[in-house]
Amino acid sequence: MVFQYLRRSARDSPYIFTSFVVAAIGPVLVVGVPAIRKSQGYVSPARIPDTYPLPQRARSPPSGYED
């Protein structure tokens, strides 16, 4: 009965049927893709720094138009 409905909806309105299929595959990919990537040895790249590294020395405040 369910398969008959799916076949009929695929024949009568394929664009709606296709959108439901794509929407159903989305949550499966959210769970499946990270597991597949991990099993194939994918390593995440290093994080991009959020701040500029400060020099490890005493900082002299600018005077005049030095900066």
All heavy atoms as TSV, in Angstrom:
chain	resi	resn	atom	element	x	y	z
A	1	MET	N	N	0.827	-1.191	0.000
A	1	MET	CA	C	0.000	0.000	0.000
A	1	MET	C	C	0.874	1.259	0.000
A	1	MET	O	O	0.570	2.205	-0.722
A	1	MET	CB	C	-0.932	-0.035	1.201
A	1	MET	CG	C	-1.870	1.102	1.239
A	1	MET	SD	S	-3.320	0.613	2.158
A	1	MET	CE	C	-3.972	2.158	2.551
A	2	VAL	N	N	1.922	1.246	0.802
A	2	VAL	CA	C	2.814	2.404	0.834
A	2	VAL	C	C	3.544	2.532	-0.499
A	2	VAL	O	O	3.702	3.636	-1.031
A	2	VAL	CB	C	3.816	2.272	2.004
A	2	VAL	CG1	C	4.853	3.375	1.949
A	2	VAL	CG2	C	3.087	2.296	3.335
A	3	PHE	N	N	3.988	1.413	-1.052
A	3	PHE	CA	C	4.709	1.453	-2.323
A	3	PHE	C	C	3.812	1.908	-3.466
A	3	PHE	O	O	4.268	2.597	-4.377
A	3	PHE	CB	C	5.318	0.087	-2.626
A	3	PHE	CG	C	6.417	-0.280	-1.663
A	3	PHE	CD1	C	6.271	-1.350	-0.810
A	3	PHE	CD2	C	7.579	0.465	-1.607
A	3	PHE	CE1	C	7.270	-1.675	0.081
A	3	PHE	CE2	C	8.589	0.140	-0.723
A	3	PHE	CZ	C	8.433	-0.939	0.133
A	4	GLN	N	N	2.553	1.542	-3.405
A	4	GLN	CA	C	1.618	2.000	-4.436
A	4	GLN	C	C	1.465	3.516	-4.381
A	4	GLN	O	O	1.430	4.191	-5.411
A	4	GLN	CB	C	0.257	1.326	-4.266
A	4	GLN	CG	C	0.250	-0.143	-4.586
A	4	GLN	CD	C	-1.087	-0.791	-4.252
A	4	GLN	OE1	O	-1.946	-0.169	-3.632
A	4	GLN	NE2	N	-1.250	-2.036	-4.667
A	5	TYR	N	N	1.387	4.043	-3.165
A	5	TYR	CA	C	1.274	5.496	-3.015
A	5	TYR	C	C	2.536	6.193	-3.528
A	5	TYR	O	O	2.463	7.224	-4.196
A	5	TYR	CB	C	1.027	5.865	-1.555
A	5	TYR	CG	C	1.046	7.353	-1.322
A	5	TYR	CD1	C	-0.005	8.147	-1.751
A	5	TYR	CD2	C	2.128	7.966	-0.717
A	5	TYR	CE1	C	0.016	9.520	-1.577
A	5	TYR	CE2	C	2.157	9.326	-0.531
A	5	TYR	CZ	C	1.102	10.090	-0.968
A	5	TYR	OH	O	1.138	11.448	-0.791
A	6	LEU	N	N	3.699	5.619	-3.206
A	6	LEU	CA	C	4.950	6.221	-3.667
A	6	LEU	C	C	5.057	6.184	-5.188
A	6	LEU	O	O	5.471	7.166	-5.811
A	6	LEU	CB	C	6.141	5.495	-3.030
A	6	LEU	CG	C	6.326	5.691	-1.534
A	6	LEU	CD1	C	7.459	4.821	-1.020
A	6	LEU	CD2	C	6.564	7.147	-1.207
A	7	ARG	N	N	4.691	5.070	-5.792
A	7	ARG	CA	C	4.727	4.972	-7.247
A	7	ARG	C	C	3.757	5.962	-7.895
A	7	ARG	O	O	4.082	6.616	-8.887
A	7	ARG	CB	C	4.390	3.552	-7.683
A	7	ARG	CG	C	5.506	2.567	-7.396
A	7	ARG	CD	C	5.142	1.189	-7.825
A	7	ARG	NE	N	5.032	1.175	-9.284
A	7	ARG	CZ	C	4.493	0.179	-9.962
A	7	ARG	NH1	N	4.001	-0.861	-9.335
A	7	ARG	NH2	N	4.438	0.231	-11.271
A	8	ARG	N	N	2.570	6.086	-7.328
A	8	ARG	CA	C	1.569	6.997	-7.889
A	8	ARG	C	C	2.021	8.451	-7.749
A	8	ARG	O	O	1.906	9.246	-8.675
A	8	ARG	CB	C	0.218	6.798	-7.207
A	8	ARG	CG	C	-0.884	7.649	-7.833
A	8	ARG	CD	C	-2.228	7.340	-7.237
A	8	ARG	NE	N	-2.218	7.490	-5.791
A	8	ARG	CZ	C	-2.745	8.536	-5.144
A	8	ARG	NH1	N	-3.357	9.472	-5.803
A	8	ARG	NH2	N	-2.674	8.608	-3.835
A	9	SER	N	N	2.573	8.797	-6.573
A	9	SER	CA	C	3.024	10.180	-6.393
A	9	SER	C	C	4.244	10.482	-7.266
A	9	SER	O	O	4.408	11.613	-7.722
A	9	SER	CB	C	3.320	10.454	-4.924
A	9	SER	OG	O	4.389	9.653	-4.474
A	10	ALA	N	N	5.099	9.489	-7.495
A	10	ALA	CA	C	6.245	9.698	-8.380
A	10	ALA	C	C	5.779	9.904	-9.819
A	10	ALA	O	O	6.403	10.648	-10.579
A	10	ALA	CB	C	7.201	8.517	-8.298
A	11	ARG	N	N	4.701	9.266	-10.203
A	11	ARG	CA	C	4.184	9.397	-11.569
A	11	ARG	C	C	3.374	10.683	-11.741
A	11	ARG	O	O	3.510	11.387	-12.732
A	11	ARG	CB	C	3.302	8.183	-11.894
A	11	ARG	CG	C	2.792	8.182	-13.317
A	11	ARG	CD	C	1.861	7.007	-13.584
A	11	ARG	NE	N	0.652	7.140	-12.777
A	11	ARG	CZ	C	0.222	6.214	-11.907
A	11	ARG	NH1	N	0.893	5.105	-11.739
A	11	ARG	NH2	N	-0.876	6.415	-11.212
A	12	ASP	N	N	2.526	10.996	-10.751
A	12	ASP	CA	C	1.629	12.147	-10.889
A	12	ASP	C	C	2.305	13.483	-10.614
A	12	ASP	O	O	2.009	14.478	-11.277
A	12	ASP	CB	C	0.421	11.981	-9.954
A	12	ASP	CG	C	-0.456	10.811	-10.351
A	12	ASP	OD1	O	-0.327	10.344	-11.499
A	12	ASP	OD2	O	-1.255	10.365	-9.499
A	13	SER	N	N	3.160	13.536	-9.615
A	13	SER	CA	C	3.852	14.794	-9.292
A	13	SER	C	C	5.309	14.488	-8.937
A	13	SER	O	O	5.679	14.428	-7.755
A	13	SER	CB	C	3.154	15.519	-8.149
A	13	SER	OG	O	3.021	14.659	-7.039
A	14	PRO	N	N	6.141	14.302	-9.938
A	14	PRO	CA	C	7.525	13.904	-9.680
A	14	PRO	C	C	8.355	14.963	-8.956
A	14	PRO	O	O	9.257	14.619	-8.199
A	14	PRO	CB	C	8.091	13.628	-11.079
A	14	PRO	CG	C	7.198	14.364	-11.998
A	14	PRO	CD	C	5.854	14.406	-11.357
A	15	TYR	N	N	8.063	16.225	-9.138
A	15	TYR	CA	C	8.839	17.274	-8.475
A	15	TYR	C	C	8.607	17.253	-6.974
A	15	TYR	O	O	9.536	17.441	-6.197
A	15	TYR	CB	C	8.523	18.652	-9.063
A	15	TYR	CG	C	7.036	18.924	-9.206
A	15	TYR	CD1	C	6.334	19.529	-8.187
A	15	TYR	CD2	C	6.351	18.550	-10.363
A	15	TYR	CE1	C	4.976	19.766	-8.313
A	15	TYR	CE2	C	4.999	18.784	-10.494
A	15	TYR	CZ	C	4.315	19.390	-9.461
A	15	TYR	OH	O	2.969	19.617	-9.574
A	16	ILE	N	N	7.386	16.993	-6.536
A	16	ILE	CA	C	7.108	16.909	-5.102
A	16	ILE	C	C	7.717	15.634	-4.531
A	16	ILE	O	O	8.327	15.644	-3.456
A	16	ILE	CB	C	5.589	16.969	-4.834
A	16	ILE	CG1	C	5.047	18.331	-5.250
A	16	ILE	CG2	C	5.289	16.700	-3.369
A	16	ILE	CD1	C	3.548	18.456	-5.142
A	17	PHE	N	N	7.589	14.536	-5.251
A	17	PHE	CA	C	8.169	13.273	-4.809
A	17	PHE	C	C	9.685	13.396	-4.667
A	17	PHE	O	O	10.267	12.966	-3.666
A	17	PHE	CB	C	7.815	12.158	-5.800
A	17	PHE	CG	C	8.438	10.843	-5.475
A	17	PHE	CD1	C	7.933	10.066	-4.449
A	17	PHE	CD2	C	9.529	10.390	-6.191
A	17	PHE	CE1	C	8.498	8.842	-4.140
A	17	PHE	CE2	C	10.112	9.169	-5.885
A	17	PHE	CZ	C	9.596	8.396	-4.867
A	18	THR	N	N	10.337	14.016	-5.645
A	18	THR	CA	C	11.792	14.187	-5.604
A	18	THR	C	C	12.208	15.065	-4.438
A	18	THR	O	O	13.203	14.790	-3.767
A	18	THR	CB	C	12.291	14.796	-6.923
A	18	THR	OG1	O	11.835	13.983	-8.003
A	18	THR	CG2	C	13.797	14.878	-6.957
A	19	SER	N	N	11.442	16.106	-4.156
A	19	SER	CA	C	11.798	16.979	-3.032
A	19	SER	C	C	11.670	16.241	-1.705
A	19	SER	O	O	12.486	16.429	-0.801
A	19	SER	CB	C	10.927	18.234	-3.036
A	19	SER	OG	O	9.576	17.908	-2.795
A	20	PHE	N	N	10.691	15.358	-1.589
A	20	PHE	CA	C	10.571	14.565	-0.363
A	20	PHE	C	C	11.715	13.561	-0.240
A	20	PHE	O	O	12.219	13.317	0.861
A	20	PHE	CB	C	9.221	13.847	-0.300
A	20	PHE	CG	C	8.113	14.715	0.219
A	20	PHE	CD1	C	7.086	15.104	-0.617
A	20	PHE	CD2	C	8.103	15.143	1.527
A	20	PHE	CE1	C	6.067	15.907	-0.150
A	20	PHE	CE2	C	7.095	15.953	2.008
A	20	PHE	CZ	C	6.069	16.338	1.159
A	21	VAL	N	N	12.135	12.996	-1.343
A	21	VAL	CA	C	13.256	12.051	-1.300
A	21	VAL	C	C	14.535	12.767	-0.876
A	21	VAL	O	O	15.283	12.282	-0.017
A	21	VAL	CB	C	13.429	11.366	-2.672
A	21	VAL	CG1	C	14.730	10.597	-2.741
A	21	VAL	CG2	C	12.256	10.442	-2.954
A	22	VAL	N	N	14.789	13.927	-1.435
A	22	VAL	CA	C	15.985	14.695	-1.074
A	22	VAL	C	C	15.922	15.114	0.399
A	22	VAL	O	O	16.926	15.051	1.118
A	22	VAL	CB	C	16.141	15.920	-2.002
A	22	VAL	CG1	C	17.200	16.869	-1.490
A	22	VAL	CG2	C	16.443	15.467	-3.409
A	23	ALA	N	N	14.757	15.513	0.875
A	23	ALA	CA	C	14.602	15.906	2.276
A	23	ALA	C	C	14.796	14.721	3.207
A	23	ALA	O	O	15.299	14.875	4.322
A	23	ALA	CB	C	13.232	16.529	2.496
A	24	ALA	N	N	14.429	13.527	2.771
A	24	ALA	CA	C	14.606	12.340	3.612
A	24	ALA	C	C	16.063	11.897	3.646
A	24	ALA	O	O	16.522	11.323	4.632
A	24	ALA	CB	C	13.722	11.210	3.098
A	25	ILE	N	N	16.808	12.159	2.583
A	25	ILE	CA	C	18.210	11.752	2.531
A	25	ILE	C	C	19.084	12.670	3.394
A	25	ILE	O	O	20.113	12.237	3.915
A	25	ILE	CB	C	18.700	11.747	1.069
A	25	ILE	CG1	C	18.032	10.597	0.327
A	25	ILE	CG2	C	20.200	11.604	0.971
A	25	ILE	CD1	C	18.315	10.581	-1.152
A	26	GLY	N	N	18.683	13.909	3.610
A	26	GLY	CA	C	19.482	14.870	4.369
A	26	GLY	C	C	19.895	14.401	5.753
A	26	GLY	O	O	21.091	14.380	6.073
A	27	PRO	N	N	18.955	13.989	6.619
A	27	PRO	CA	C	19.360	13.518	7.953
A	27	PRO	C	C	20.232	12.264	7.915
A	27	PRO	O	O	21.106	12.091	8.766
A	27	PRO	CB	C	18.029	13.227	8.651
A	27	PRO	CG	C	17.034	14.055	7.939
A	27	PRO	CD	C	17.508	14.136	6.521
A	28	VAL	N	N	20.034	11.423	6.917
A	28	VAL	CA	C	20.879	10.233	6.787
A	28	VAL	C	C	22.321	10.649	6.480
A	28	VAL	O	O	23.274	10.091	7.035
A	28	VAL	CB	C	20.323	9.301	5.691
A	28	VAL	CG1	C	21.257	8.146	5.419
A	28	VAL	CG2	C	18.941	8.804	6.065
A	29	LEU	N	N	22.487	11.649	5.634
A	29	LEU	CA	C	23.827	12.128	5.304
A	29	LEU	C	C	24.500	12.794	6.501
A	29	LEU	O	O	25.718	12.689	6.657
A	29	LEU	CB	C	23.763	13.103	4.130
A	29	LEU	CG	C	23.409	12.492	2.780
A	29	LEU	CD1	C	23.324	13.585	1.724
A	29	LEU	CD2	C	24.400	11.440	2.390
A	30	VAL	N	N	23.735	13.477	7.338
A	30	VAL	CA	C	24.309	14.131	8.517
A	30	VAL	C	C	24.945	13.095	9.439
A	30	VAL	O	O	25.994	13.331	10.039
A	30	VAL	CB	C	23.223	14.941	9.273
A	30	VAL	CG1	C	23.698	15.366	10.641
A	30	VAL	CG2	C	22.820	16.144	8.460
A	31	VAL	N	N	24.336	11.939	9.535
A	31	VAL	CA	C	24.875	10.882	10.393
A	31	VAL	C	C	25.938	10.074	9.655
A	31	VAL	O	O	26.963	9.703	10.233
A	31	VAL	CB	C	23.733	9.948	10.871
A	31	VAL	CG1	C	24.276	8.768	11.625
A	31	VAL	CG2	C	22.756	10.727	11.730
A	32	GLY	N	N	25.738	9.820	8.380
A	32	GLY	CA	C	26.603	8.904	7.648
A	32	GLY	C	C	27.911	9.480	7.154
A	32	GLY	O	O	28.940	8.801	7.182
A	33	VAL	N	N	27.923	10.717	6.705
A	33	VAL	CA	C	29.124	11.285	6.088
A	33	VAL	C	C	30.287	11.393	7.078
A	33	VAL	O	O	31.404	10.994	6.743
A	33	VAL	CB	C	28.804	12.643	5.421
A	33	VAL	CG1	C	30.070	13.380	5.037
A	33	VAL	CG2	C	27.931	12.424	4.207
A	34	PRO	N	N	30.110	11.893	8.305
A	34	PRO	CA	C	31.259	11.932	9.220
A	34	PRO	C	C	31.830	10.554	9.526
A	34	PRO	O	O	33.050	10.397	9.638
A	34	PRO	CB	C	30.695	12.592	10.484
A	34	PRO	CG	C	29.555	13.391	10.008
A	34	PRO	CD	C	28.968	12.612	8.879
A	35	ALA	N	N	30.978	9.556	9.629
A	35	ALA	CA	C	31.471	8.205	9.893
A	35	ALA	C	C	32.285	7.682	8.713
A	35	ALA	O	O	33.335	7.051	8.897
A	35	ALA	CB	C	30.297	7.279	10.188
A	36	ILE	N	N	31.825	7.953	7.503
A	36	ILE	CA	C	32.562	7.519	6.316
A	36	ILE	C	C	33.892	8.252	6.211
A	36	ILE	O	O	34.930	7.655	5.912
A	36	ILE	CB	C	31.707	7.735	5.048
A	36	ILE	CG1	C	30.501	6.809	5.071
A	36	ILE	CG2	C	32.523	7.522	3.786
A	36	ILE	CD1	C	29.477	7.102	4.002
A	37	ARG	N	N	33.889	9.547	6.471
A	37	ARG	CA	C	35.132	10.320	6.413
A	37	ARG	C	C	36.135	9.815	7.439
A	37	ARG	O	O	37.328	9.703	7.161
A	37	ARG	CB	C	34.845	11.798	6.654
A	37	ARG	CG	C	34.123	12.449	5.501
A	37	ARG	CD	C	33.655	13.827	5.843
A	37	ARG	NE	N	34.773	14.754	5.900
A	37	ARG	CZ	C	34.657	16.024	6.225
A	37	ARG	NH1	N	33.470	16.512	6.526
A	37	ARG	NH2	N	35.684	16.808	6.255
A	38	LYS	N	N	35.662	9.503	8.632
A	38	LYS	CA	C	36.542	9.006	9.688
A	38	LYS	C	C	37.102	7.641	9.321
A	38	LYS	O	O	38.284	7.366	9.550
A	38	LYS	CB	C	35.772	8.928	11.003
A	38	LYS	CG	C	36.623	8.557	12.180
A	38	LYS	CD	C	35.816	8.574	13.455
A	38	LYS	CE	C	36.660	8.162	14.630
A	38	LYS	NZ	N	35.884	8.118	15.866
A	39	SER	N	N	36.282	6.782	8.734
A	39	SER	CA	C	36.755	5.444	8.370
A	39	SER	C	C	37.786	5.490	7.250
A	39	SER	O	O	38.610	4.591	7.127
A	39	SER	CB	C	35.581	4.557	7.965
A	39	SER	OG	O	35.051	4.975	6.722
A	40	GLN	N	N	37.771	6.539	6.436
A	40	GLN	CA	C	38.730	6.654	5.348
A	40	GLN	C	C	39.972	7.455	5.733
A	40	GLN	O	O	40.803	7.754	4.890
A	40	GLN	CB	C	38.055	7.274	4.127
A	40	GLN	CG	C	36.973	6.374	3.598
A	40	GLN	CD	C	36.603	6.682	2.177
A	40	GLN	OE1	O	37.133	7.607	1.579
A	40	GLN	NE2	N	35.699	5.917	1.630
A	41	GLY	N	N	40.083	7.817	7.015
A	41	GLY	CA	C	41.297	8.455	7.505
A	41	GLY	C	C	41.354	9.948	7.339
A	41	GLY	O	O	42.428	10.543	7.400
A	42	TYR	N	N	40.223	10.612	7.162
A	42	TYR	CA	C	40.217	12.065	7.009
A	42	TYR	C	C	40.571	12.719	8.335
A	42	TYR	O	O	40.043	12.369	9.382
A	42	TYR	CB	C	38.847	12.548	6.544
A	42	TYR	CG	C	38.750	14.040	6.410
A	42	TYR	CD1	C	39.279	14.699	5.310
A	42	TYR	CD2	C	38.142	14.805	7.397
A	42	TYR	CE1	C	39.186	16.065	5.189
A	42	TYR	CE2	C	38.052	16.174	7.284
A	42	TYR	CZ	C	38.582	16.796	6.180
A	42	TYR	OH	O	38.491	18.162	6.069
A	43	VAL	N	N	41.470	13.684	8.290
A	43	VAL	CA	C	41.855	14.444	9.478
A	43	VAL	C	C	41.437	15.889	9.253
A	43	VAL	O	O	41.746	16.485	8.220
A	43	VAL	CB	C	43.374	14.363	9.715
A	43	VAL	CG1	C	43.775	15.184	10.926
A	43	VAL	CG2	C	43.805	12.921	9.881
A	44	SER	N	N	40.731	16.463	10.219
A	44	SER	CA	C	40.286	17.848	10.097
A	44	SER	C	C	41.490	18.787	10.068
A	44	SER	O	O	42.481	18.553	10.771
A	44	SER	CB	C	39.376	18.219	11.266
A	44	SER	OG	O	38.217	17.437	11.239
A	45	PRO	N	N	41.438	19.853	9.279
A	45	PRO	CA	C	42.549	20.807	9.259
A	45	PRO	C	C	42.622	21.583	10.560
A	45	PRO	O	O	41.659	21.651	11.332
A	45	PRO	CB	C	42.203	21.727	8.086
A	45	PRO	CG	C	40.738	21.589	7.903
A	45	PRO	CD	C	40.384	20.211	8.351
A	46	ALA	N	N	43.794	22.171	10.811
A	46	ALA	CA	C	43.981	22.977	12.018
A	46	ALA	C	C	43.063	24.192	11.976
A	46	ALA	O	O	42.761	24.728	10.902
A	46	ALA	CB	C	45.436	23.415	12.127
A	47	ARG	N	N	42.633	24.627	13.139
A	47	ARG	CA	C	41.750	25.791	13.204
A	47	ARG	C	C	42.476	27.054	12.782
A	47	ARG	O	O	43.655	27.237	13.062
A	47	ARG	CB	C	41.245	25.986	14.635
A	47	ARG	CG	C	40.145	25.040	15.000
A	47	ARG	CD	C	39.436	25.500	16.234
A	47	ARG	NE	N	38.899	26.850	16.004
A	47	ARG	CZ	C	38.221	27.537	16.891
A	47	ARG	NH1	N	37.988	27.032	18.058
A	47	ARG	NH2	N	37.768	28.738	16.613
A	48	ILE	N	N	41.753	27.938	12.158
A	48	ILE	CA	C	42.299	29.245	11.793
A	48	ILE	C	C	42.356	30.085	13.064
A	48	ILE	O	O	41.390	30.117	13.837
A	48	ILE	CB	C	41.413	29.923	10.737
A	48	ILE	CG1	C	41.396	29.080	9.473
A	48	ILE	CG2	C	41.886	31.334	10.450
A	48	ILE	CD1	C	40.433	29.569	8.427
A	49	PRO	N	N	43.483	30.766	13.325
A	49	PRO	CA	C	43.589	31.559	14.562
A	49	PRO	C	C	42.538	32.671	14.608
A	49	PRO	O	O	42.224	33.297	13.598
A	49	PRO	CB	C	44.991	32.160	14.503
A	49	PRO	CG	C	45.694	31.514	13.377
A	49	PRO	CD	C	44.700	30.809	12.536
A	50	ASP	N	N	42.005	32.894	15.799
A	50	ASP	CA	C	41.002	33.942	15.992
A	50	ASP	C	C	41.636	35.313	16.214
A	50	ASP	O	O	41.014	36.337	15.948
A	50	ASP	CB	C	40.116	33.616	17.195
A	50	ASP	CG	C	39.271	32.386	16.943
A	50	ASP	OD1	O	38.985	32.088	15.766
A	50	ASP	OD2	O	38.885	31.735	17.928
A	51	THR	N	N	42.866	35.343	16.730
A	51	THR	CA	C	43.522	36.613	17.038
A	51	THR	C	C	44.906	36.633	16.417
A	51	THR	O	O	45.472	35.589	16.060
A	51	THR	CB	C	43.658	36.809	18.560
A	51	THR	OG1	O	44.458	35.755	19.095
A	51	THR	CG2	C	42.308	36.831	19.243
A	52	TYR	N	N	45.469	37.800	16.311
A	52	TYR	CA	C	46.824	37.956	15.807
A	52	TYR	C	C	47.787	37.689	16.965
A	52	TYR	O	O	47.610	38.219	18.052
A	52	TYR	CB	C	47.004	39.372	15.264
A	52	TYR	CG	C	48.335	39.583	14.600
A	52	TYR	CD1	C	48.558	39.114	13.314
A	52	TYR	CD2	C	49.364	40.231	15.256
A	52	TYR	CE1	C	49.773	39.295	12.695
A	52	TYR	CE2	C	50.586	40.419	14.643
A	52	TYR	CZ	C	50.790	39.945	13.364
A	52	TYR	OH	O	51.982	40.116	12.760
A	53	PRO	N	N	48.820	36.861	16.772
A	53	PRO	CA	C	49.737	36.572	17.892
A	53	PRO	C	C	50.553	37.812	18.270
A	53	PRO	O	O	51.113	38.500	17.414
A	53	PRO	CB	C	50.630	35.468	17.340
A	53	PRO	CG	C	50.537	35.582	15.860
A	53	PRO	CD	C	49.187	36.139	15.561
A	54	LEU	N	N	50.618	38.068	19.554
A	54	LEU	CA	C	51.375	39.213	20.047
A	54	LEU	C	C	52.837	38.825	20.213
A	54	LEU	O	O	53.151	37.683	20.559
A	54	LEU	CB	C	50.812	39.679	21.396
A	54	LEU	CG	C	49.376	40.208	21.349
A	54	LEU	CD1	C	48.896	40.534	22.748
A	54	LEU	CD2	C	49.291	41.430	20.470
A	55	PRO	N	N	53.773	39.758	19.987
A	55	PRO	CA	C	55.187	39.438	20.159
A	55	PRO	C	C	55.520	39.209	21.637
A	55	PRO	O	O	54.913	39.807	22.530
A	55	PRO	CB	C	55.913	40.666	19.605
A	55	PRO	CG	C	54.911	41.751	19.619
A	55	PRO	CD	C	53.567	41.114	19.510
A	56	GLN	N	N	56.496	38.345	21.887
A	56	GLN	CA	C	56.891	38.014	23.257
A	56	GLN	C	C	58.011	38.955	23.715
A	56	GLN	O	O	59.125	38.544	24.012
A	56	GLN	CB	C	57.352	36.550	23.327
A	56	GLN	CG	C	56.312	35.548	22.922
A	56	GLN	CD	C	55.120	35.561	23.858
A	56	GLN	OE1	O	55.251	35.764	25.066
A	56	GLN	NE2	N	53.942	35.370	23.306
A	57	ARG	N	N	57.718	40.232	23.778
A	57	ARG	CA	C	58.673	41.241	24.232
A	57	ARG	C	C	57.903	42.384	24.855
A	57	ARG	O	O	56.683	42.461	24.763
A	57	ARG	CB	C	59.538	41.737	23.078
A	57	ARG	CG	C	58.742	42.354	21.957
A	57	ARG	CD	C	59.657	42.835	20.834
A	57	ARG	NE	N	58.927	43.143	19.627
A	57	ARG	CZ	C	58.188	44.236	19.405
A	57	ARG	NH1	N	58.077	45.151	20.340
A	57	ARG	NH2	N	57.561	44.421	18.268
A	58	ALA	N	N	58.631	43.267	25.494
A	58	ALA	CA	C	57.982	44.427	26.085
A	58	ALA	C	C	57.485	45.344	24.964
A	58	ALA	O	O	58.187	45.586	23.983
A	58	ALA	CB	C	58.961	45.176	26.976
A	59	ARG	N	N	56.306	45.808	25.126
A	59	ARG	CA	C	55.714	46.679	24.093
A	59	ARG	C	C	55.840	48.122	24.537
A	59	ARG	O	O	55.396	48.496	25.619
A	59	ARG	CB	C	54.255	46.308	23.878
A	59	ARG	CG	C	54.116	44.890	23.365
A	59	ARG	CD	C	52.706	44.572	23.034
A	59	ARG	NE	N	52.302	45.346	21.873
A	59	ARG	CZ	C	51.048	45.502	21.491
A	59	ARG	NH1	N	50.075	44.973	22.174
A	59	ARG	NH2	N	50.751	46.220	20.420
A	60	SER	N	N	56.416	48.937	23.698
A	60	SER	CA	C	56.542	50.351	24.028
A	60	SER	C	C	55.354	51.086	23.418
A	60	SER	O	O	55.025	50.872	22.246
A	60	SER	CB	C	57.855	50.916	23.498
A	60	SER	OG	O	57.909	50.751	22.099
A	61	PRO	N	N	54.699	51.909	24.174
A	61	PRO	CA	C	53.559	52.651	23.617
A	61	PRO	C	C	54.027	53.648	22.555
A	61	PRO	O	O	55.095	54.239	22.688
A	61	PRO	CB	C	52.963	53.365	24.826
A	61	PRO	CG	C	54.058	53.430	25.819
A	61	PRO	CD	C	54.941	52.252	25.570
A	62	PRO	N	N	53.275	53.802	21.493
A	62	PRO	CA	C	53.689	54.758	20.457
A	62	PRO	C	C	53.600	56.194	20.946
A	62	PRO	O	O	52.718	56.549	21.733
A	62	PRO	CB	C	52.698	54.498	19.322
A	62	PRO	CG	C	51.529	53.841	19.934
A	62	PRO	CD	C	52.037	53.122	21.140
A	63	SER	N	N	54.541	56.992	20.501
A	63	SER	CA	C	54.509	58.408	20.845
A	63	SER	C	C	54.601	59.196	19.537
A	63	SER	O	O	55.405	58.874	18.675
A	63	SER	CB	C	55.670	58.772	21.771
A	63	SER	OG	O	56.891	58.491	21.139
A	64	GLY	N	N	53.748	60.128	19.387
A	64	GLY	CA	C	53.746	60.912	18.166
A	64	GLY	C	C	53.034	60.151	17.041
A	64	GLY	O	O	51.961	59.580	17.222
A	65	TYR	N	N	53.694	60.128	15.889
A	65	TYR	CA	C	53.101	59.515	14.696
A	65	TYR	C	C	53.832	58.229	14.317
A	65	TYR	O	O	54.074	57.973	13.149
A	65	TYR	CB	C	53.104	60.495	13.525
A	65	TYR	CG	C	52.249	61.694	13.761
A	65	TYR	CD1	C	52.818	62.913	14.135
A	65	TYR	CD2	C	50.878	61.611	13.621
A	65	TYR	CE1	C	52.013	64.024	14.335
A	65	TYR	CE2	C	50.083	62.713	13.825
A	65	TYR	CZ	C	50.669	63.915	14.187
A	65	TYR	OH	O	49.882	64.997	14.396
A	66	GLU	N	N	54.241	57.416	15.282
A	66	GLU	CA	C	55.052	56.246	14.983
A	66	GLU	C	C	54.243	55.073	14.419
A	66	GLU	O	O	54.804	54.195	13.809
A	66	GLU	CB	C	55.800	55.785	16.238
A	66	GLU	CG	C	56.879	56.764	16.645
A	66	GLU	CD	C	57.611	56.282	17.884
A	66	GLU	OE1	O	57.347	55.152	18.311
A	66	GLU	OE2	O	58.427	57.028	18.394
A	67	ASP	N	N	52.959	54.985	14.687
A	67	ASP	CA	C	52.242	53.845	14.138
A	67	ASP	C	C	51.592	54.257	12.913
A	67	ASP	O	O	51.360	53.944	11.952
A	67	ASP	CB	C	51.212	53.231	15.074
A	67	ASP	CG	C	50.297	54.200	15.770
A	67	ASP	OD1	O	50.797	54.858	16.654
A	67	ASP	OD2	O	49.114	54.244	15.447
